Amino acid sequence: MSTLRFQALKEASTRKPVHFEEIDRKSNIFGSNVFNEKAMKQYLTSDALKGVRDAIQHGTKIDRKLADYIAMGMKEWALAKGVTHYTHWFQPLTGTTAEKHDAFFETSYDGSDPVEKFGGAQLVQQEPDASSFPNGGIRNTFEARGYTAWDPTSPAFIYGTTLCIPTVFIAYTGEALDNKIPLLRALSAMDEAATEVCKYFDKNVKKVTATLGWEQEYFLIDKALANSRPDLMMTGRTLLGHTSAKGQQLDDHYFGSIPTRALTYMRDLEQECMLLGIPVKTRHNEVAPNQFELAPIFEETNLAVDHNSLLMDVMQRVAERHDFKVLFHEKPFKGVNGSGKHNNWSLATDTGVNLLSPSKTPMSNLQFLTFFINTIKAVNDYETLLRASIATASNDHRLGANEAPPAIISVFIGAQLTKVLSELESVTTGKLSPEEKTDLKLNVVGKIPDVLLDNTDRNRTSPFAFTGNKFEFRAVGSNANCSNAMTTLNAIVAKQLKDFKTEVDHLIDSKDMKKDDAIFNVLREYIKQSKKILFEGDGYSDAWEKEAAKRGLSNFKTTPEAIKAKVSKQALDLFEELGILNHIEAEARYEIELEEYTKKIQIEGRVLGDIARNHVIPTAIRYQNTLIENVKGLKEIFGKEFETIAKEQIVLIKEISGHIEGINSKVLAMTDERRTANQLTDAQKMAEAYCNKVKPYFEDIRNHCDKLELLVDDESWTLTKYRELLFTK
């Protein structure tokens, strides 16, 4: 195996950047492989085009006859670009995407009359074998039927020679089996609730759209080096490996010059993104060696989620061309920063207003404060559910690790906006006097743009921070599908806006208050009720952990603890009321996430045991035998003096034996705990057993292995080392 390591190092160190040339300016090729407005105008009839537009803008259903015309135009467009197959592209509850390719080509029963065929029936619905996708007990294995159905709000696209049609995935009994359906339902609930609140300020608003701009962090490792590590291949992270003498402590990688091979990869990736209509804009080095980030222009949330899911697949495919492996795991390397996926979220009206961006008029700023404060109130009331939305086995390694937000959900708004809320909190109960209302509008609400202009403080330790015209949900993991976090966030804010509308209308109708008075009164109470969630300090500190406990905030550091919130009465009632998930769907997802957590820890335990006993121990024994032969030789030459001369070798021999014994005993104990955990039938208890009984052995085993890495001759060590993985460009 040491031969494999050195072969990989030789291969990686001699690589040259792959030749790459842009085919055209980005603006000229953007969306070329997307069945967008431009393509639809060329290939669809006016009725078909109107049908798609109505479906996108108003949720109008497309009948089968119209679907035939749309499919005909889509097929002609695709064939003109050399496409041979089509697929319903969907997002099952695996966290990745799924596709089954069918050829356009068909013949009659006797093999005659070959033709390219694709109609409305194939466009609108398909029936893949769904038996092997996670379902949380909704279906039996023998009940394989599941349906994919076209989502016209996300345009079809071409990748390679395949037409990909974004779809939802449902069980034959009607339950959602994917990540897209709950997201679409949450976005619809948000649209309805936010539009109603907007009418307090502008009667012309007919639609509110949630927007998302994600920031994708990742590591880029040479393919040969990555393939030489069984743990990276099987789990996406290094389960052992001593930290490199140099890591990120000099801060010389962050925003530094992008290495040539990595930059060539990024240019190639960006071109693929342009063709697919993914509006990537920013690229840079991140904090850790060989860690990078790319970010797009924000988009409508459903499309942004689809684009991020597609991007993660495209990144791996492009990496193959450049002999790289992309690591999306939240913590692939110990001792350096992990990776996240900040979700920048806001709300926009069809009249062109960002509801989380202050304006120059008091009325517009009152609208801003309404949505700003309601969002804070939603996070305050549903902080456990929001924490659950980003809980995974891999993100557990990152949260609270002094490089990412803590597991405690809090909201950062900055000192100046905190002062604004404090002033609003002192609003008189009931009807406001003309003088007080004028003072509020001119001296508090009216000055918000100036406040934000000067409010330049940023808190990188906050999991949910206001950043001027949006909220940034920083706790989302780099490997996550954004839909989970976005479904939850949009759901809780939609619910909060509904409650706000009810309370304001009640004050207007029953207390004879004017609209502004009612809004100020309700917002004042929300500010008082949401104080515990606001935090401006250091989220990494022990003091905050103690303070958060006093405030009654949750601090779930592991996934089995955190995801219980998904089946709490509060969560089930929320999703049921808004029509996002029924109880069966919500409980099924909870079961799926528990099972996924257990399987990931189980796989890591098995891989770690394999590497420790079949790679590390044999290597250590071989080196120990070399030392023993050395001691024997010294004894033959020097006689009694050998004990003094061979003192250090003997210490090494004993030290190696101690670590070998430590590895063996801990691996056996871990295996016994796995067997015990596997006997449990309750999914929650099994996940807790893997978390609390099995996983703790990982660090003990790793420590022994890492100590041996420092003791054993470098040329004998079989596993590619951290310095080689992180500093080979």
C-alpha positions in Angstrom: 0.0 0.0 0.0 2.9 2.4 0.6 3.7 1.8 -3.1 0.2 3.1 -3.9 0.8 6.2 -1.8 4.0 7.1 -3.5 2.6 6.2 -6.9 -0.2 8.6 -6.2 2.2 11.3 -5.0 4.3 10.9 -8.2 1.2 11.1 -10.4 -0.2 14.2 -8.6 3.1 16.1 -8.5 3.7 15.8 -12.2 0.2 16.8 -13.4 -0.2 19.9 -15.6 -3.4 22.0 -16.0 -5.8 20.5 -18.5 -6.0 22.7 -21.6 -9.2 24.7 -21.6 -10.6 27.5 -23.8 -13.9 29.4 -23.3 -16.2 28.9 -26.3 -17.7 32.4 -26.0 -18.5 35.2 -23.7 -20.6 34.2 -20.7 -23.4 36.5 -21.6 -23.6 34.8 -25.1 -23.8 31.2 -23.9 -25.8 31.7 -20.6 -28.8 29.3 -20.6 -28.0 27.9 -24.1 -28.9 24.4 -22.8 -32.0 25.5 -21.0 -35.6 25.3 -22.4 -36.1 28.9 -21.2 -38.3 31.8 -22.4 -36.1 32.4 -25.4 -36.2 28.7 -26.5 -39.9 28.4 -25.8 -40.7 31.4 -28.0 -38.9 29.7 -30.8 -40.3 26.2 -30.4 -43.8 26.6 -28.8 -47.1 27.8 -30.2 -48.5 30.9 -28.5 -51.1 28.8 -26.6 -48.4 26.4 -25.4 -46.2 29.3 -24.3 -49.0 30.9 -22.5 -49.8 27.6 -20.7 -46.3 27.3 -19.4 -46.2 31.0 -18.3 -49.5 30.6 -16.5 -48.3 27.4 -14.7 -45.1 29.2 -13.6 -46.7 32.5 -12.5 -50.1 31.4 -11.2 -49.8 27.6 -10.7 -52.3 26.9 -13.4 -52.6 23.2 -14.5 -51.5 22.2 -18.0 -54.0 19.9 -19.7 -52.8 16.8 -21.6 -53.5 18.3 -25.0 -51.4 21.4 -24.3 -48.8 19.1 -22.8 -48.5 17.3 -26.1 -47.7 20.6 -27.9 -45.2 21.6 -25.2 -43.5 18.1 -25.5 -43.4 18.4 -29.3 -41.6 21.7 -29.1 -39.3 20.6 -26.3 -38.3 17.5 -28.3 -37.6 19.4 -31.5 -35.4 21.8 -29.5 -33.5 19.0 -27.8 -33.0 17.0 -31.0 -31.6 20.1 -32.7 -28.9 20.1 -30.0 -28.0 16.4 -30.5 -30.0 15.0 -27.6 -30.8 11.2 -27.8 -32.4 10.6 -24.4 -34.7 12.2 -21.8 -35.1 11.7 -18.1 -37.3 12.9 -15.3 -34.7 14.5 -13.0 -35.8 14.4 -9.3 -34.6 14.7 -5.8 -35.5 11.6 -3.7 -34.9 11.5 0.1 -31.3 10.4 -0.4 -29.9 14.0 -0.5 -28.8 13.6 -4.1 -30.5 13.6 -7.5 -31.9 10.7 -9.4 -32.5 10.0 -13.1 -33.5 7.2 -15.4 -32.7 7.7 -19.1 -35.1 6.7 -21.9 -34.3 7.1 -25.6 -36.5 9.2 -27.8 -36.1 6.3 -30.3 -39.1 3.9 -30.7 -40.2 1.3 -33.3 -43.4 -0.6 -33.9 -43.8 -4.1 -32.5 -42.1 -5.8 -35.5 -39.1 -3.4 -35.5 -40.3 -1.3 -38.4 -41.1 2.5 -38.5 -38.2 3.8 -36.3 -39.1 7.3 -35.0 -38.1 9.8 -32.3 -41.1 10.0 -30.1 -41.9 12.1 -27.0 -45.4 13.2 -26.1 -47.3 14.9 -23.3 -47.7 11.7 -21.4 -43.9 11.2 -21.2 -43.4 14.9 -20.3 -46.0 15.1 -17.6 -45.6 11.8 -15.7 -43.5 8.7 -15.4 -43.5 5.7 -13.2 -40.0 4.7 -12.1 -39.3 1.7 -9.9 -39.4 3.4 -6.5 -38.8 0.4 -4.3 -35.2 1.2 -3.4 -35.6 4.8 -2.5 -36.1 5.8 1.2 -39.7 6.1 2.1 -39.9 5.9 5.9 -42.4 3.1 5.9 -44.9 4.8 3.6 -44.7 1.8 1.2 -43.7 -1.8 1.4 -40.8 -2.9 -0.8 -43.1 -4.9 -3.0 -45.2 -1.8 -3.7 -42.7 -0.3 -6.1 -45.0 2.2 -7.8 -44.1 5.8 -7.5 -44.7 8.7 -9.9 -42.5 11.5 -11.1 -44.5 14.6 -12.3 -43.2 17.6 -14.3 -42.5 20.8 -12.4 -42.9 23.5 -15.0 -41.6 26.2 -12.6 -38.1 24.8 -13.1 -37.1 24.7 -16.7 -35.9 21.6 -18.5 -32.2 21.5 -19.4 -29.7 19.5 -21.5 -26.7 17.8 -19.9 -24.6 15.8 -22.2 -27.0 14.2 -24.7 -29.9 13.9 -22.2 -32.9 16.2 -21.8 -33.5 16.5 -18.1 -37.0 17.4 -16.9 -37.2 18.6 -13.3 -39.9 16.7 -11.5 -41.5 15.9 -8.2 -41.7 12.4 -6.8 -44.7 11.0 -5.1 -46.0 7.6 -3.8 -48.9 6.0 -5.6 -50.9 6.8 -2.5 -50.1 10.5 -2.9 -47.5 11.1 -0.2 -44.4 13.1 -1.1 -41.2 11.0 -1.5 -38.9 13.9 -2.4 -37.4 17.2 -1.2 -39.1 19.3 -3.9 -42.8 18.8 -3.0 -42.6 20.2 0.6 -40.4 23.1 -0.7 -43.0 24.0 -3.3 -45.8 23.8 -0.8 -43.8 26.0 1.7 -43.1 28.6 -1.0 -46.8 28.7 -1.9 -47.7 29.2 1.8 -45.1 32.0 2.0 -46.4 33.6 -1.2 -50.0 33.6 0.2 -49.1 34.8 3.7 -46.6 37.5 2.6 -48.8 38.9 -0.2 -51.6 39.4 2.3 -49.3 41.3 4.7 -47.9 43.4 1.8 -51.4 44.7 1.0 -51.2 46.7 4.2 -48.5 48.8 2.4 -49.2 48.3 -1.3 -52.5 47.0 -2.7 -50.8 46.3 -6.1 -48.7 43.4 -4.8 -50.1 40.1 -6.2 -47.2 37.8 -5.5 -44.2 37.4 -3.2 -41.3 35.2 -4.1 -38.7 33.8 -1.7 -35.2 34.2 -3.0 -32.1 32.2 -2.3 -28.4 32.8 -2.9 -26.3 29.9 -1.7 -22.5 29.9 -1.2 -21.0 26.5 -1.9 -17.7 25.6 -0.1 -15.7 22.6 -1.1 -12.3 20.9 -1.1 -10.5 20.1 -4.3 -8.1 17.1 -3.9 -6.0 15.4 -6.6 -7.9 12.3 -7.7 -4.9 9.9 -7.3 -4.3 11.1 -3.7 -8.0 10.9 -2.8 -8.3 7.4 -4.3 -5.3 6.3 -2.2 -7.3 6.9 0.9 -10.0 4.2 1.6 -11.7 6.5 4.1 -12.1 9.4 1.6 -13.5 7.0 -1.0 -16.0 5.4 1.3 -17.1 8.1 3.7 -16.1 11.4 2.1 -13.8 12.3 5.1 -10.5 11.3 6.6 -11.2 9.1 9.6 -7.6 9.2 10.7 -4.4 11.1 9.9 -2.1 13.3 11.9 -2.5 17.0 11.3 0.1 18.7 9.1 2.7 20.9 10.8 1.4 23.7 8.6 -2.3 24.0 8.2 -4.2 27.3 8.0 -2.6 29.1 10.8 -0.8 31.6 8.6 -4.0 32.6 6.8 -2.1 32.5 3.6 -4.7 30.6 1.5 -7.8 32.7 2.2 -8.5 35.0 -0.8 -5.0 34.2 -2.1 -4.0 33.6 -5.7 -6.0 30.6 -7.0 -3.7 27.7 -7.9 -3.4 27.2 -11.7 -5.0 23.7 -11.8 -7.8 24.7 -9.6 -8.4 27.9 -11.6 -8.6 26.0 -14.9 -11.1 23.6 -13.2 -13.2 26.6 -12.1 -13.2 28.1 -15.6 -14.4 24.9 -17.1 -17.0 24.5 -14.4 -18.2 28.1 -14.9 -18.7 27.4 -18.6 -20.8 24.3 -17.9 -22.8 26.4 -15.4 -23.4 29.2 -17.9 -24.7 26.6 -20.5 -27.1 25.3 -17.8 -28.3 28.7 -16.7 -26.7 28.5 -13.3 -25.6 32.2 -12.7 -22.3 31.6 -10.8 -20.5 34.8 -10.2 -17.9 34.5 -7.4 -14.9 32.2 -6.9 -12.1 32.4 -4.3 -9.8 30.5 -2.0 -11.3 29.6 1.4 -9.5 29.4 4.7 -8.2 25.9 4.7 -5.6 24.7 2.2 -7.2 23.4 -1.0 -10.6 24.7 0.1 -12.6 27.0 -2.2 -16.0 28.6 -2.6 -18.2 29.6 -5.5 -21.5 31.6 -5.3 -24.2 32.6 -7.8 -26.5 35.5 -8.2 -29.6 34.9 -6.1 -32.6 33.3 -7.7 -36.2 32.2 -6.9 -35.8 29.6 -4.2 -37.1 26.5 -6.0 -34.8 27.2 -9.0 -31.9 28.0 -6.8 -32.3 24.7 -4.9 -32.4 22.8 -8.2 -29.4 24.7 -9.5 -27.4 23.8 -6.4 -28.3 20.1 -6.6 -27.3 20.1 -10.3 -24.1 22.1 -9.6 -22.9 19.5 -7.1 -23.3 16.8 -9.7 -21.6 18.9 -12.4 -18.7 19.8 -10.1 -17.8 16.1 -9.7 -18.1 15.4 -13.4 -15.9 18.4 -14.4 -13.5 17.4 -11.7 -13.0 14.1 -13.4 -11.7 15.9 -16.5 -9.1 17.7 -14.4 -8.1 14.7 -12.3 -9.6 16.2 -9.1 -12.0 14.8 -6.5 -14.4 17.3 -5.0 -15.1 16.8 -1.3 -18.4 18.2 -0.1 -18.2 16.7 3.4 -18.6 19.3 6.1 -15.4 18.2 7.9 -13.1 16.1 5.6 -10.0 17.0 7.5 -9.3 17.4 11.2 -7.5 20.5 12.4 -8.6 22.8 9.5 -11.9 24.5 8.7 -14.8 22.5 7.4 -17.2 23.5 4.7 -20.6 25.1 4.8 -23.3 26.4 2.4 -24.5 29.7 3.6 -28.1 30.3 2.5 -28.9 34.0 1.8 -32.6 34.3 2.0 -35.0 37.2 1.2 -38.4 38.0 -0.1 -39.3 40.0 -3.2 -42.6 41.3 -4.5 -43.8 41.2 -8.1 -43.6 45.0 -8.0 -39.8 44.8 -7.6 -39.4 45.4 -3.9 -37.0 43.5 -1.6 -39.1 43.2 1.6 -35.9 42.9 3.7 -34.3 46.0 2.2 -35.0 49.4 3.9 -36.1 52.2 1.7 -36.1 56.0 1.9 -39.7 56.5 3.0 -41.2 55.8 6.5 -44.0 53.7 5.0 -41.6 51.5 3.1 -39.4 51.1 6.2 -42.4 50.1 8.3 -43.0 47.4 5.7 -39.3 46.4 6.1 -39.6 46.3 9.9 -42.8 44.2 9.6 -41.0 41.4 7.7 -37.8 41.8 9.6 -39.3 41.5 13.0 -41.7 38.7 11.9 -38.7 36.7 10.7 -37.0 37.1 14.0 -40.1 36.1 15.8 -40.5 33.0 13.6 -36.9 31.9 14.4 -37.5 32.6 18.1 -40.6 30.4 18.2 -39.2 27.6 16.0 -35.5 27.6 16.8 -35.5 23.8 17.6 -37.1 23.1 14.2 -34.7 25.3 12.4 -31.8 23.5 14.1 -33.3 20.2 13.1 -33.4 21.3 9.5 -29.6 21.4 9.2 -28.9 18.3 11.3 -26.9 15.5 9.7 -24.1 13.2 10.8 -21.5 15.2 8.8 -22.7 18.6 9.9 -22.4 17.6 13.5 -18.6 17.7 13.0 -18.8 21.3 11.9 -21.3 23.1 14.1 -19.6 24.6 17.1 -16.1 23.7 15.9 -14.8 27.3 16.2 -15.0 27.7 12.4 -18.8 27.6 11.9 -21.9 28.7 13.8 -22.6 26.9 17.1 -25.4 24.4 17.4 -27.4 27.1 19.3 -29.7 29.0 17.0 -29.6 32.7 17.5 -30.1 35.8 15.4 -27.6 38.6 14.8 -28.9 42.0 13.7 -26.1 44.4 14.7 -25.9 47.0 17.3 -27.7 49.7 15.3 -30.8 47.7 14.5 -30.9 46.4 18.0 -31.2 50.0 19.1 -34.0 50.6 16.6 -35.9 47.6 18.0 -35.3 48.9 21.5 -36.9 52.2 20.6 -39.9 50.5 19.0 -40.3 48.4 22.1 -41.2 51.6 24.0 -44.2 52.4 21.7 -47.3 53.2 23.7 -49.8 50.4 24.2 -53.0 51.1 22.2 -53.6 54.1 20.0 -50.6 56.3 19.3 -50.8 60.0 19.6 -50.1 62.0 16.4 -46.9 63.3 18.0 -45.6 59.9 18.9 -46.5 58.5 15.5 -44.6 61.3 13.7 -41.6 60.9 16.0 -41.5 57.2 15.2 -41.8 57.6 11.5 -39.2 60.4 11.3 -36.7 59.6 14.0 -36.8 55.8 14.2 -38.3 54.2 11.2 -37.3 57.0 8.8 -33.6 56.7 9.7 -33.1 53.0 9.1 -31.3 53.4 5.7 -28.7 55.6 7.4 -28.4 53.1 10.2 -27.7 50.3 7.8 -25.3 52.4 5.8 -23.1 52.7 9.0 -23.9 49.3 10.3 -20.8 47.5 9.0 -20.2 45.1 11.9 -20.4 41.4 11.0 -20.6 38.4 13.2 -19.2 35.3 11.6 -20.2 33.2 14.6 -23.9 33.7 14.2 -26.0 30.9 12.6 -28.7 33.3 11.4 -27.5 36.8 10.6 -29.1 39.9 9.0 -26.6 41.3 6.4 -28.2 44.5 5.2 -30.9 43.2 2.8 -31.3 39.5 3.6 -30.9 37.0 6.3 -27.9 34.6 6.0 -28.5 31.1 7.4 -24.9 30.1 7.9 -25.5 26.8 9.7 -26.4 24.8 6.6 -23.8 22.1 5.7 -21.9 22.0 2.4 -23.2 18.6 1.5 -26.8 19.4 2.2 -29.7 19.8 -0.2 -30.9 23.4 0.5 -34.5 22.3 0.3 -34.6 21.0 3.9 -33.5 24.3 5.4 -35.5 26.4 3.0 -38.7 24.4 3.5 -38.5 25.0 7.2 -37.5 28.6 7.1 -40.2 29.6 4.6 -42.8 27.5 6.6 -42.1 29.1 9.9 -42.0 32.7 8.5 -45.3 32.0 6.5 -47.0 30.8 9.7 -45.7 33.8 11.6 -47.0 36.2 8.9 -50.4 34.5 9.0 -50.5 35.0 12.8 -49.4 38.6 12.4 -52.1 39.4 9.9 -54.7 37.9 12.2 -53.5 39.9 15.2 -53.3 43.2 13.3 -56.8 42.7 11.7 -58.2 42.0 15.2 -56.9 45.3 16.6 -58.2 47.1 13.6 -61.6 45.5 13.7 -62.3 45.1 17.5 -60.1 47.9 19.0 -60.9 50.5 16.3 -57.2 51.1 15.7 -55.7 52.6 12.6 -53.6 50.3 10.5 -50.3 51.8 11.5 -51.2 51.9 15.2 -52.2 48.2 15.1 -48.9 47.2 13.3 -46.8 49.1 15.8 -48.6 47.5 18.7 -48.2 44.0 17.4 -44.5 44.5 16.4 -43.8 45.9 19.9 -45.1 42.7 21.5 -43.1 40.6 19.1 -39.9 42.5 20.0 -40.5 41.8 23.7 -41.2 38.1 23.0 -38.2 37.5 20.8 -35.4 39.0 22.9 -34.0 35.6 23.9 -33.1 34.8 20.3 -31.0 38.0 19.6 -27.3 37.7 20.3 -24.5 40.0 19.2 -21.5 38.4 20.9 -19.1 35.5 20.4 -21.1 32.4 19.5 -18.0 30.3 20.1 -17.5 31.2 23.7 -18.4 29.1 26.7 -20.1 32.1 28.2 -22.7 32.1 25.4 -23.4 28.5 25.9 -24.2 29.2 29.6 -26.2 32.3 28.7 -28.2 30.5 26.0 -29.1 27.8 28.6 -30.4 30.6 30.9 -32.5 32.0 28.1 -34.0 28.6 27.5 -32.5 28.1 24.0 -31.8 24.6 22.8 -28.3 23.3 22.3 -28.6 20.0 20.5 -25.0 19.0 19.5 -26.0 15.8 17.8 -28.4 14.8 15.1 -30.4 12.2 17.1 -31.1 14.9 19.7 -31.9 17.6 17.2 -34.3 15.9 14.8 -36.8 15.0 17.5 -38.1 18.5 16.9 -39.3 17.4 13.5 -42.0 15.2 15.0 -42.9 17.5 17.9 -46.5 18.6 18.2 -45.4 22.1 17.3 -43.8 20.9 14.0 -46.5 18.5 13.0 -49.2 21.1 13.6 -47.2 23.7 11.6 -46.7 21.5 8.6 -50.3 20.2 8.7 -51.8 23.7 9.0 -49.9 25.0 6.0 -50.4 21.9 3.9 -46.7 21.2 3.6 -46.5 17.7 5.1 -49.2 15.6 6.7 -48.3 13.5 9.8 -47.5 10.4 7.8 -45.0 12.3 5.5 -43.4 14.2 8.4 -42.9 11.0 10.5 -41.6 9.1 7.5 -38.9 11.8 7.0 -38.0 11.6 10.6 -37.5 7.8 10.3 -35.5 8.2 7.1 -33.1 10.8 8.7 -32.6 8.6 11.7 -31.8 5.6 9.5 -29.5 7.6 7.4 -27.6 8.9 10.5 -27.2 5.3 11.8 -26.0 4.0 8.5 -23.4 6.7 8.1 -22.0 6.1 11.5 -22.1 2.4 10.9 -20.2 2.7 7.7 -17.6 5.0 9.2 -17.1 2.6 12.1 -16.6 -0.4 9.7 -14.2 1.6 7.5 -12.2 2.9 10.5 -11.9 -0.6 11.9 -10.8 -2.0 8.6 -8.1 0.7 8.0 -6.9 0.5 11.6 -6.5 -3.3 11.7 -5.6 -4.0 8.1 -3.5 -1.0 7.2 -2.2 0.7 10.3 -1.4 -2.3 12.5 0.4 -4.4 9.9 2.5 -1.3 8.9 3.4 -0.7 12.5 4.3 -4.3 13.1 6.6 -4.3 10.0 8.4 -1.2 11.3 8.5 -2.7 14.8 10.2 -5.8 13.4 12.8 -3.6 11.8 13.5 -2.0 15.1 13.7 -5.4 16.8 16.2 -6.6 14.2 18.2 -3.5 14.8 18.2 -4.1 18.6 19.3 -7.7 18.1 22.1 -6.6 15.9 23.3 -4.0 18.4 23.2 -6.7 21.1 25.4 -9.0 19.0 27.9 -6.2 18.4 28.0 -4.4 21.8 27.0 -7.1 24.3 25.9 -5.6 27.6 26.3 -2.1 26.3 23.4 -2.6 23.9 20.8 -1.6 26.5 22.3 1.9 26.6 22.9 2.2 22.9 19.5 0.7 21.9 17.5 2.5 24.7 15.5 4.7 22.3 14.7 1.8 19.9 13.4 -0.3 22.8 11.2 2.6 24.0 9.8 2.9 20.5 9.1 -0.9 20.3 7.2 -0.7 23.6 5.3 2.5 22.5 4.3 0.9 19.2 3.0 -2.2 21.1 1.0 0.0 23.4 -0.7 1.7 20.4 -1.3 -1.6 18.7 -3.0 -3.0 21.8 -5.0 0.2 22.1 -6.3 0.0 18.5 -7.2 -3.7 18.8 -9.0 -3.3 22.1 -10.9 -0.2 21.0 -11.9 -1.7 17.6 -13.2 -4.9 19.3 -15.1 -2.8 21.9 -16.6 -0.6 19.1 -17.6 -3.7 17.1 -19.4 -5.1 20.2 -21.3 -1.9 20.7 -22.3 -2.0 17.0 -23.7 -5.5 17.4 -25.6 -4.4 20.5 -27.0 -1.3 18.7 -28.0 -3.4 15.7 -30.3 -5.5 17.9 -32.5 -2.4 18.7 -35.7 -2.1 16.8 -36.6 1.5 17.6 -34.9 3.9 15.1 -34.4 6.7 17.6 -32.8 4.4 20.2 -30.6 2.8 17.5 -29.4 6.2 16.3 -28.7 7.3 19.9 -26.8 4.1 20.5 -24.6 4.7 17.5 -24.1 8.3 18.5 -23.4 7.8 22.2 -21.9 4.3 22.3 -20.3 3.6 19.0 -19.0 6.9 17.7 -17.0 7.8 20.9 -14.6 5.0 20.0 -13.7 6.8 16.7 -11.5 9.4 18.4 -9.8 6.9 20.7 -8.9 4.7 17.7 -7.8 7.7 15.7 -5.5 8.9 18.4 -3.6 5.7 18.5 -3.4 5.5 14.7 -2.2 9.1 14.5 0.5 8.5 17.1 1.7 5.6 15.1 1.9 7.8 12.0 4.4 9.9 13.8 6.4 6.9 15.0 6.6 4.8 11.9 9.1 5.4 9.1 7.6 7.7 6.5 8.5 5.4 3.6 6.6 2.5 5.3 3.4 4.4 6.0 0.7 3.3 3.6 -1.8 6.1 3.9 -1.4 9.4 2.1 -0.7 12.1 4.7 -2.4 15.4 5.5 0.5 17.5 4.2 0.2 15.6 0.9 -3.5 15.8 0.6 -3.8 19.5 1.5 -0.7 21.0 -0.1 -0.4 19.1 -3.4 -1.8 21.7 -5.9 
